[in-house]
Amino acid sequence: MMKSMTAGLLAASAIVLALPATAQAQSGAQSCDRDCLIALADSYAQALIDDEPGAVRWAPGAVVMENLAPSSAGAGAFDTITGDGEDNYAIHVPDPVSQQVGLLKMMVEGDAPVLVGIRLKLDASGAISEAEHLVARNLTEGQLANLQSPRVQIMMPVPEAYADSRARLLWLGRAYYDALDLNNSRLTVMADDCVRHENGYQTARNSFTRPGQVFSDSEFAYLGGLGCAAQMDTNMWEYIDTIENRRVDIVDPVTGLVWGMSHFHHAMDKDHTPLLGVPWFESRDMSRFNAFDMPAIHIYKVWGGAIHEIEALGLVMPYQSEHSFSD
């Protein structure tokens, strides 16, 4: 009698546990895991090269944006991207929770190397419902020197003892924009060893005596030698008016990477902006700059509760450009 009851309870439990999966199958819902998302991003990049949008599955009414402009599957980068980068530069940020993946990758447009940022979002059936491209062109030899392969630290899995929760990763990525907008590093957490690259340029923790910059003639020779946090506290980013359309919802706890997208507005209506705690320089001369916008991607490497590496892509666009996938 006891064996019969036990068997019955186990059978009932199996039915209950199976119900969600059955309901999911009937609705057509699918979930793309971490490996699946990485493979999807690579397949999408190859589809751009081959001009074969049908190589990936699209949801009805999928929205495609490129450099802030509406596009479509098969247009834009599908027509212009002609090859893979001749290097090994590719950074994946897969997020099974949000069913999104970000890919920062060197590719070829015509005969020119370009840095391409790709964000893909899947619907409940596993088809692409959103595709977003940012393409950075006209890269110099100095930029390309840092775009041969990702920094080793960025790609390394985070040891369990130093891994942060999904919520912590999201908070740090979002808080970075507050810190940058308000010139206050204490609004987020950046480690002393934090290094930032922008379109290949190293813009933090450079040598104070680097070639081509005379320390006494350029305030950025000093500012560029500071770490990520110390730079913010000098007020050097005051020319940023607003950082809008902030979208930070893609994280990979395995590598501790956070993918953020945003839209910077710069009116550039001041000839000089004050600096704090910078020897020999009390302000930055901004008179040579015209107003501009900058849609951007930031990838943050986080471990031990702090940001240690930042890899960014930014495009100079007309002032007050329309947002992409507006918040």
Phi, psi and omega in degrees: 000314180298318180297321181295317179296317181297316179298321180295317179296319180296320179296318179296318179298319181298320179296316181298315181294330183280339185303311181301318180296320180295315179298321179296316181297319181294327180278352181082005182289141178224159177232128180265117182281185186301311181296322179298317181293320177297316179296322178298315180300318179293320178295322180294317178299319178292325177297324175299314182298316185275354187053050181232075181300336179287355178287345175238162185264128183253142174280151174303133179073021179305140181257129179237129178232142178221123182048046177077352184260142175300139178222199179203164177298121181101350180252180176061238183299334176299328180272330189262327180288127186243349182192170175277155176297147180277014179239196181244028185275109175202128178236120179258139172231089181270141181223095179298334182293312180271357184053047177227158174216139173248144178223124173250121192212141171280131179223185181235132177240111190067245175247006187255138174288139178225150175261121187243128172254130183232128172241130178238139176234136181257150173271186185295340180269357181089011178265155181286118178258336177222135174225130184228129179239138164237127184240115179264121185248180175055047180282138181271170177299324178297320177292314184297333180299330179261009181240030178274325177199153179297150173302138186304320184298326184295320187273347184289135172299145181276127177303148185306321183294340183248002183285143180253157179290162176302317181298319180294319179299315179297317181298315181297318179296318180290320183292335178302320181293324175298314181298318181291318181293327185253007177056044184219100184296340184283356176279350172224195178227115176239130181291159179298335182268011184299127177239137180240135171243139177232116184050034179097333179289136170276120186244008175212149179059041170279169171292142177288347181237059182269153182300142175087355179231122177269121188305319186280348184256345186226123178295333182284342173299326176277310184299321181290346177272346180283162175282174184303315183289314182299323178300313182303322186282357174273354182075017185292342182260019183298337180293346175287120180282302180216153171241107186248179178049045180284122181227103180234092180216019177239119179220150175236097181299338181296312180261354182070027181263140177238132180253120179238142175234146185200176181221113181268139173244133180227107179285333180052046182263010176239133179289331180221145173238138185290149174247149180242127174069026179253114182296139177075350182225128179258347182202166174253135177278112182250009188293339182277356184259140172264165179299142179201162172249163177214098166291141189215155169241133172238129172249122181253133172263118185239133168205152181061028175080014183215157176276127181247333180221145174228128176239122187232151170234132179220147179239135174278121183230165179302147181299137179064038173294155177292146178284156173261133183047060189305142180280000000 
